Amino acid sequence: MYSFDDFIERRNTYSVKWDETERVFGVKDVLPMWVADMDFKAPQEVLEALAKRVEHGVFGYTSIPASLKQAVCDWMAGKHEWRIDSKWLSFSTGVVPALAIAIQAFTSPGDKVIVQTPVYYPFFQLVEKNNRELVLNPLQLRNGKYEIDFTDLKEKIKRAKLLLLCNPHNPGGRVWSKEELTRLGELCLEYNVIVVSDEIHSDLVFSGSHHTPFASISKEFAQNSVTCIAPTKTFNLAGLQSAISIIPNRTLKKQFDSVQQRQGFFTLNTFAVVGTEAAYRYGEPWLNDLLKYLQGNIELTYSFIEKHLPKLKVMKPEATYLVWIDCRKLQKSDQELKQLLLQKGRIAVESGIKFGEEGSGFIRLNVACTRETLQEALRRLDAAFSGL
């Protein structure tokens, strides 16, 4: 059994979460519960592989070995029951760069790209920064969870070229069902819209839910899509900068790779190669224990808020370590919520409005921390909203 109760000091390590909070939020001495990385050490096997590579001492140009590609294929087959070919793999420094590459490869300036809000904010930022037209297909909140508005989607998809899918969903934590994905995929095929599926949270799915890779549903879906995965969320390796795009369609892969080549990208850094392979080969026992710990943190968050802050509604995630909290019954603006959290509660969380207009009145809490840190965060959340 792995332990996740040990607090690891991350200050003064160039941590965005711990060292940049004051700059981002403008307030000193607040507890950072915002950036989506974990406060846990990576699996020991990853640390040992990296240490061995450091001990070698020579850090010249590094290629992506066949063994890494095979490790990715084995992981997808074992974890997600999807058998893929190593020829389908393209590597990049992150899923966000991969999304930008896909937008540039498969659309032209002025083309319409569909995004389903509320959603991880780089989705719509990348569309607009690449001079494409953003088309919103807002999710519908029903019975405490998000659903796809297929009526709205069917109308808007007729004029689009690309759809960015968040599967599982960030910030809501939904694991889209095979039936939902099939309905979405059939619409995209009918109107010749390519699907780019961000599946970076696909390994962080809790018991009772099952992740379905979009492209695994049918050969037709596989030929009309790009699937983006990474070891970085799963094993807390964001600083290594490693992601993989799975592109079964040879034409689409050629277009994708061509954009990367124009940008001058040709390989991962040395530690990304070593760390990614070690994580996918040896990290599953660590991940299994992590998921149990995270589920405990989520249950603690849910029960605490239900007892102490009954006006708030927690959207209990089916995946991810991100808890989406509905604060609308407090009848405060997004700015007022932010100030209460920072000034009164001394806690920094992500404001829901960052994820689109549909996120107004919500906050996103990262619970991938020690139980003790989470308990302190919940006390601060209570302090922020006490008396309201």
C-alpha positions in Angstrom: 0.0 0.0 0.0 1.2 3.5 -0.9 0.8 6.3 1.6 -0.5 9.7 0.5 -0.6 11.3 4.0 2.9 12.7 4.0 3.0 16.5 3.4 5.7 17.5 1.0 6.8 21.1 1.0 6.5 22.5 -2.5 7.3 26.1 -1.8 10.5 27.4 -3.5 10.4 24.6 -6.1 9.1 26.8 -8.9 5.6 25.3 -8.3 2.9 27.2 -10.1 0.4 26.1 -7.5 2.4 27.0 -4.4 4.9 29.7 -5.6 2.7 31.7 -8.0 -0.5 32.0 -6.0 0.3 35.5 -4.7 1.1 36.8 -8.2 -2.1 35.2 -9.7 -4.5 36.1 -6.9 -2.9 39.2 -5.5 -3.1 38.0 -1.9 -0.4 36.6 0.4 -0.6 33.6 2.7 -3.6 31.8 1.2 -3.9 28.1 0.9 -3.6 27.1 -2.8 -6.3 24.6 -4.0 -6.5 25.7 -7.6 -4.0 24.4 -10.2 -4.8 20.8 -11.3 -1.8 19.0 -10.1 -1.3 16.8 -7.0 0.7 17.3 -3.9 1.9 13.7 -4.0 5.2 12.2 -5.1 5.2 10.3 -8.3 5.5 6.5 -8.2 8.7 5.2 -6.8 9.5 3.3 -10.0 9.3 6.6 -11.9 11.6 8.3 -9.4 14.1 5.5 -9.7 14.1 5.5 -13.5 14.7 9.3 -13.5 17.4 9.0 -10.9 19.2 6.3 -12.9 19.1 8.6 -16.0 20.5 11.5 -14.0 23.3 9.3 -12.7 24.3 8.5 -16.3 25.1 12.2 -16.6 24.9 12.7 -20.3 21.8 14.5 -21.6 22.2 14.7 -25.3 19.5 14.5 -28.0 17.0 11.9 -27.2 14.7 9.9 -29.5 11.4 8.3 -28.7 12.1 4.5 -28.4 9.9 1.7 -29.6 9.7 0.5 -26.0 7.9 3.8 -24.9 5.4 3.4 -27.8 4.8 -0.2 -26.8 4.3 0.9 -23.1 1.6 3.3 -24.3 -0.1 0.6 -26.4 0.0 -1.9 -23.5 -1.5 0.7 -21.1 -4.4 1.5 -23.4 -5.1 -2.2 -23.9 -4.9 -3.1 -20.2 -6.5 -0.1 -18.7 -9.1 0.9 -21.3 -9.6 -2.3 -23.4 -8.6 -0.4 -26.6 -5.9 -2.0 -28.8 -4.0 0.6 -30.7 -1.1 0.6 -33.1 2.1 2.3 -32.3 2.0 3.9 -35.8 -1.0 5.9 -34.6 1.0 7.8 -31.9 2.2 11.4 -32.1 4.0 12.9 -29.1 3.9 16.4 -27.8 4.8 18.5 -24.8 1.2 18.5 -23.5 -2.4 18.0 -24.3 -3.0 21.8 -24.6 -0.3 22.1 -27.3 -1.8 19.0 -29.0 -5.2 20.7 -29.0 -3.6 23.8 -30.6 -1.9 21.6 -33.2 -5.2 19.9 -34.1 -7.0 23.2 -34.5 -4.3 24.4 -36.8 -4.1 21.1 -38.7 -7.8 20.5 -39.3 -9.3 23.9 -39.6 -8.6 27.3 -41.3 -9.0 30.8 -39.9 -12.7 31.6 -39.7 -13.8 28.0 -39.4 -16.2 27.1 -36.7 -15.1 25.0 -33.7 -17.6 23.6 -31.2 -16.8 23.7 -27.5 -19.1 22.4 -24.7 -19.1 24.8 -21.8 -18.4 25.0 -18.9 -15.1 23.4 -19.8 -11.4 23.7 -19.2 -10.7 27.3 -20.3 -7.8 26.6 -22.8 -10.5 25.0 -25.1 -12.1 28.3 -26.0 -8.9 30.3 -25.6 -7.1 28.2 -28.2 -10.0 28.5 -30.7 -10.0 32.3 -30.4 -6.3 32.8 -30.4 -6.0 30.8 -33.6 -8.6 33.0 -35.3 -11.3 30.3 -35.5 -14.9 31.0 -34.7 -16.0 29.7 -31.3 -19.4 27.9 -31.3 -20.7 27.1 -27.9 -22.8 24.0 -27.2 -23.5 24.6 -23.5 -24.0 21.5 -21.3 -27.3 21.2 -19.5 -27.3 20.7 -15.7 -29.9 18.1 -14.8 -30.3 16.2 -11.5 -26.9 17.4 -10.3 -24.9 16.4 -13.3 -24.1 17.7 -16.8 -25.6 16.3 -20.0 -25.0 17.1 -23.6 -27.7 19.2 -25.3 -28.1 17.2 -28.5 -30.9 19.4 -29.8 -28.6 22.5 -29.7 -25.7 20.5 -31.0 -27.5 19.1 -34.0 -28.3 22.7 -35.1 -24.9 24.1 -34.6 -22.9 21.2 -35.9 -24.1 21.7 -39.4 -21.7 24.7 -39.8 -18.7 23.4 -37.9 -15.4 21.7 -38.8 -14.2 20.5 -35.5 -15.5 19.6 -32.0 -13.4 19.6 -28.9 -14.6 17.0 -26.5 -13.6 16.8 -22.8 -13.9 13.1 -21.9 -14.0 12.8 -18.8 -15.3 16.3 -18.3 -13.3 19.0 -16.5 -14.6 20.7 -14.3 -17.8 18.6 -13.8 -16.2 15.2 -13.4 -18.7 13.5 -15.7 -17.6 10.2 -17.4 -19.6 10.3 -20.6 -21.4 7.0 -21.3 -20.8 4.9 -24.4 -24.4 5.8 -25.4 -23.8 9.6 -25.2 -20.5 9.3 -27.0 -22.1 7.2 -29.7 -24.8 9.7 -30.3 -22.3 12.5 -30.4 -20.0 10.6 -32.8 -22.8 9.7 -35.2 -23.7 13.4 -35.4 -20.1 14.3 -36.2 -19.9 11.7 -38.9 -23.1 12.8 -40.4 -21.9 16.4 -40.7 -18.2 15.6 -41.4 -17.0 17.2 -38.1 -13.7 15.9 -36.7 -13.7 15.1 -33.0 -10.6 15.9 -30.8 -11.1 14.1 -27.6 -9.1 15.3 -24.5 -8.9 12.2 -22.4 -6.2 13.4 -20.0 -8.3 12.4 -17.0 -9.3 9.0 -18.3 -7.1 7.1 -15.9 -8.6 8.9 -12.9 -12.0 7.3 -13.0 -13.6 6.1 -9.7 -15.3 2.8 -8.9 -18.8 2.7 -10.3 -17.9 4.5 -13.5 -16.2 3.3 -16.7 -14.3 5.4 -19.2 -14.9 4.7 -22.9 -12.2 6.1 -25.2 -14.2 7.9 -27.9 -12.3 6.3 -30.8 -12.7 2.8 -29.4 -16.4 2.7 -30.1 -16.1 2.1 -33.9 -13.7 2.1 -36.7 -15.6 5.0 -38.2 -15.2 7.1 -35.0 -11.5 6.2 -34.9 -11.0 7.4 -38.5 -12.7 10.7 -37.6 -10.9 11.6 -34.4 -7.8 12.4 -32.4 -7.5 11.1 -28.9 -5.2 13.0 -26.5 -3.8 11.3 -23.4 -0.9 11.9 -21.0 0.8 10.4 -18.0 1.0 13.9 -16.4 -2.4 14.0 -14.7 -2.4 10.3 -13.8 1.0 10.2 -12.2 1.6 13.8 -11.3 4.3 14.4 -13.9 3.1 17.7 -15.5 6.6 19.2 -15.1 8.0 16.6 -17.4 5.8 17.8 -20.3 4.7 14.7 -22.1 1.5 13.9 -24.0 0.4 11.4 -26.7 -2.1 11.9 -29.5 -3.6 8.7 -30.9 -4.6 9.3 -34.6 -5.6 6.1 -36.5 -6.5 8.0 -39.7 -3.2 8.3 -41.7 -4.3 11.4 -43.5 -5.2 13.2 -40.2 -2.0 12.0 -38.6 0.1 13.4 -41.5 -1.7 16.7 -41.2 -1.1 16.8 -37.4 2.5 15.8 -37.7 3.1 18.4 -40.4 2.0 21.2 -38.2 4.3 20.0 -35.4 7.2 19.9 -37.9 6.5 23.4 -39.0 6.8 24.4 -35.4 10.1 22.7 -35.1 9.0 20.0 -32.7 10.6 16.6 -33.2 10.9 14.8 -29.8 10.3 14.8 -26.1 12.9 15.8 -23.6 15.0 13.1 -22.0 13.2 13.0 -18.7 9.7 13.0 -20.4 10.8 9.8 -22.3 12.1 8.0 -19.3 9.4 9.1 -16.9 6.5 8.4 -19.3 7.7 4.8 -20.0 8.3 4.0 -16.3 4.9 5.4 -15.4 3.0 3.4 -17.9 5.0 0.2 -17.2 5.1 0.2 -13.5 2.6 2.8 -12.1 -0.7 1.0 -12.0 -0.4 -0.3 -8.3 0.4 3.3 -7.2 -2.6 4.6 -9.2 -5.0 2.0 -7.7 -4.1 3.2 -4.2 -4.2 6.8 -5.3 -7.8 6.4 -6.6 -8.9 5.0 -3.2 -7.3 8.0 -1.4 -8.8 10.5 -3.8 -12.2 8.9 -3.4 -11.9 9.3 0.3 -11.0 13.0 -0.1 -14.1 13.5 -2.3 -16.4 11.8 0.2 -14.9 13.9 3.0 -15.5 17.1 0.9 -19.1 16.1 0.1 -20.0 15.2 3.7 -18.4 18.3 5.2 -20.1 20.7 2.8 -23.5 18.9 3.2 -23.2 19.3 7.0 -21.6 22.7 7.4 -22.5 24.6 4.2 -25.9 23.2 3.1 -26.4 26.1 0.6 -23.6 24.8 -1.5 -24.1 21.8 -3.8 -21.2 19.5 -4.6 -21.2 17.8 -8.0 -19.6 14.6 -6.9 -17.1 13.7 -9.7 -17.1 10.3 -11.4 -13.5 11.1 -12.5 -10.8 13.6 -11.8 -9.7 15.0 -8.4 -11.5 18.3 -9.1 -14.7 19.1 -7.2 -17.2 21.4 -8.9 -19.2 23.3 -6.3 -22.4 25.2 -6.9 -22.5 28.4 -4.8 -25.4 30.1 -6.6 -27.7 29.9 -3.6 -25.4 32.3 -1.7 -26.6 35.0 -4.2 -23.1 36.4 -4.6 -21.4 37.6 -7.8 -18.3 35.8 -9.0 -16.1 38.6 -7.8 -17.8 38.6 -4.3 -17.3 34.9 -4.0 -13.6 35.3 -4.9 -13.1 38.0 -2.4 -14.8 36.1 0.4 -12.6 33.1 -0.3 -9.4 35.0 -0.5 -10.0 37.7 2.2 -12.2 35.9 4.7 -11.3 32.2 4.1 -7.7 32.7 3.0 -8.1 30.0 0.3 -7.4 30.2 -3.5 -9.7 28.1 -5.8 -10.6 28.4 -9.4 -13.5 30.7 -10.1 -16.2 28.9 -12.2 -16.6 31.8 -14.6 -13.2 31.0 -16.0 -14.8 27.9 -17.5 -17.4 29.9 -19.4 -20.5 31.8 -18.6 -22.2 28.6 -17.5 -19.7 28.3 -14.7 -20.8 31.6 -13.1 -21.6 31.0 -9.4 -19.5 27.9 -9.2 -16.0 27.2 -7.8 -13.5 24.4 -8.6 -11.7 22.8 -5.6 -8.6 20.6 -6.2 -8.7 17.8 -3.5 -5.4 16.0 -4.7 -3.6 16.7 -1.4 -3.1 15.2 2.0 -6.2 14.6 4.1 -4.8 17.1 6.6 -4.4 19.8 4.0 -8.0 19.1 2.7 -9.4 19.4 6.2 -7.7 22.8 6.6 -9.1 23.8 3.2 -12.6 22.8 4.2 -12.3 24.8 7.4 -11.3 27.8 5.4 -14.2 27.3 3.0 -16.5 27.2 6.0 -14.9 30.4 7.3 -15.3 32.2 3.9 -19.0 31.5 3.8 -20.0 31.4 7.4 -23.1 33.6 8.2 -24.3 33.7 4.6 
